[in-house]
Amino acid sequence: MITGLTDRQDKLRGIEAGADDFLNKPIFPEELFARVKSLLKIKEFTDELETAESVLCTLGLSVEARDPYTEGHCERLARHASDLGRHIGLSDESIVALRRGGYLHDLGKIAVPDEILKKGSNLSPEEWQLIKKHPITGENICKPLKSLRLVLPIIRYHHEHSDGSGYPDGLVKGEIPLLPRILQVVDVYDALRTSRPYKPALSHDETAMTMRAEARFGLWDEELVDEFFAMLHKHRQVA
């Protein structure tokens, strides 16, 4: 934006209205050229970043597509996780990370063969060890993108349990960051509500009862489980 206004509030209003930069008259051609060149570089970098993130999210969805029973799983996790983050008052940055985590949490399964991924149960010890590596694989794939720094813990720790029985690091509740604990809750909810070849889907009330019992036994964050079902109850009343 090029203007003769110099007041600080005018500048703030201009930027809030969508201006990328604020130049005061008189304008020197050299300054204008330098500013435009800088903004074009930022635009190019931002476009590349968005493209890279989009490719990763597409890969995450391709993992989901390998199993017809998980159709819509990533989208539901992204929605529920960001809703829960908003419900408990997290920052916008954390809410965005939760949404991205919904799409990227199982990205590492891209390295797991179909015959193991679709087996579901009765895995051999060797197959189970391969499955347990997928959080680390996913983290390593996303690590080069600095914009995903808040998503990396979600990817690595979303299979940890509060009692230390999870994987890949065997963390306990106090060691598991908040964002992965949020994704754990919504991931378990979606898994219990979805039918599989080896189990039927549970009703909402059955899922709530099961998850609260498991939280008391130390698998999930009990407070987050309560907050999640309080949020769902509120949304159902509004609907």
JOBEL-V402699 format. One line per field, one symbol per residue. psi: psi as a letter, one per 30 degrees, with the letter a starting at -180 (. if undefined). Layout:
psi->???
This chain:
psi->kklfkfkeeeeeeeeffgkfljkkkkkkeeeeeeeeeeeeeeeeeeeeeeeeeeeeeeeeeeeeffjffgkfeeeeeeeeeeeeeeegglleeeeeeeeeeeefegefffgkkefeefeelhkleeeeeeeffeeeeeeeefefjffgeffeeeeegfglkfgggalffhlleffkleeeeeeeefeeeeeffkklfgklklleeeeeeeeeeeeefgeljeeeeeeefeeeeeeeee.
